[in-house]
Amino acid sequence: MSKPTTLRIPDRTRQAIDLIVARTRRDFSSVANEMLEEAVRMRRLPGILFADGPSGRRARIAGTGIDVFEVVRSFQQLESNFDRLKESYHWLSELQLRVALAYAATYPGEIEERISLEQSWSTSEAVHQAYPFTRCATT
C-alpha cells in the first residue's frame, strides 16, 4: 500500500536518480522508493548496505562483500549455533554477524526467498535445464 506524498528533492539528488532511471530503464517512482526503503533499512540496522549483483540488489554486510543470506544460510546449516558461526566467519566481528542475523529476523521473507532461490540452483539438473549448453556432450 502506498500513499501519494509531495517531496522536494534537491536538483543534485534528482539528477542522480535520473541517471539510475536511464541506466535501468525503470520509472522514477520505483527507483526513488527503492532508494528510500534501503535508506530506512540501513538506518534501522547500521552495518548493512545494499549492492547490485547478477540477480538483483541484495543486503550485504558493510565492508565485506558477503550477502546477509549467506551468513543466515550458514547459521541454519550450523543448527543455529552462534559459536560455530563465529568460527566459520572468524574474520568477521561478532557485531557484523549479529547485524546480519538481526536483518534476517527483521526481514525474514526476503532472506528465506533468497535462500530458496539459491537452493533451487544447487542441483546440476536445474542448471542444465536452464542452461542446456552446460551439459557435457555425449558421443
N, C-alpha and C positions, 0 to 999 in steps of 0.2 A: 504494500500500500504506500502511496506517495501523496504528498500534498504540495501543490504549487507554492513556490516561495520566491519572492523577489530578492535578488542578491547582487550587490555591486561588486564586480570583480575588477581589480586593477588591470590596466592595459597589459602590463608585463605578464601577469598570470594568464589572462585571456589568450595572449599570443602563444604562450607555452602549451596551453590546452589545444588551441587551434592546430599546432604542429602535430600533436598526437592524433587529433581527429583526422588530419590529412594523411598521416602515415598509416593509420589503422583502418581507415575508411569506416569509422564508426561515427555516430552522431555526437554532437557536443554534450548533450544531456547525459548520455550513458558514460562518457569519459569523465566528465566532471563528477558525477555521482560515484563512480568507482574510486576516483581520487579522494573524495570526501570520506567514503567508507573506510578506505585504507588508512587515512589520517586518523580517524576516530579509533580504529583498532590499534594503530601504533602508539597512540597516546594512552590508550587503556592498558596496553601491555608493552611497556618500554623494553626494547631488546628484540622486537620483531620488526621486520621490514618486508616489503613485497618486491618480487623480481619477476621479470618475464622469463619464460622458458619455452621449450618446444611445445608444451601442452598448455600454455597459458600462464597467467600470473599465479604465483604461489607465495604463501607465507614462509619466510626464512628466518633463521636465527642470525641477527645482525653480525656482520663481520666474519661469517663462516662459509657462506655458500651452501649451507646444509638446510634443506627444507624441513619444516616442522613435522610433516607427515613421516619423514624418515626416522626421526627420533621416536615418534609415537609408535611406529611400526616395530622398531627395535624394542621399545618398552613392553609392548604387548607380547613379543616373542620371548622376552625375558621374564614372563609371568608377572609383570608389573613390579619387578624388584628394582628399586631405585639404586641400590648399591651396585648391582650388576650393570645398570645403565651407565653409572658414573665410570665404571671400569671400561665399558665398551667405548665410551666417548671421553677418554681420560684427558684429552686436550681441550675439552670444553669445561667452563666453570659450572659449579652447581647452580648458580643463578641462571645461566644460559639454558641448562636442561630444565630447570623448574619453569622458566617462562615459556618454553616450548610446550611443556605439559599443560600449563595454565591456558595457553592459547587453544590447545585441543579440547580442554574442558569447557572453555567459553564458546567455541565454535565447533562442536563435535561433528555436525553434519558435513561440513566442509572437509574435515580431516578424514573421516570414515569414507567419504566418497572418493577421495584421492587414493586411499589405501586400497579400496576395492578396485579402482581403475588399474592400479599397479599390479594387483594380484591377477587381474584378467589378462594381463600381458606376460605373466610369468611362465606360461606354458608355451613351448615352441610351436605347438599346433595353432594356437591363437595367432602367433606371429606369422606363421606360414599362410594361414587363411587370409590375413590382412595384406600380407606382402609375399605373394607366391614366389617371387624371384629369390627368396631366401632359402627355399627348399633345394637341397642338393639334387642335382640331375642324376638319374639312374640310367644305366645302359642296359 
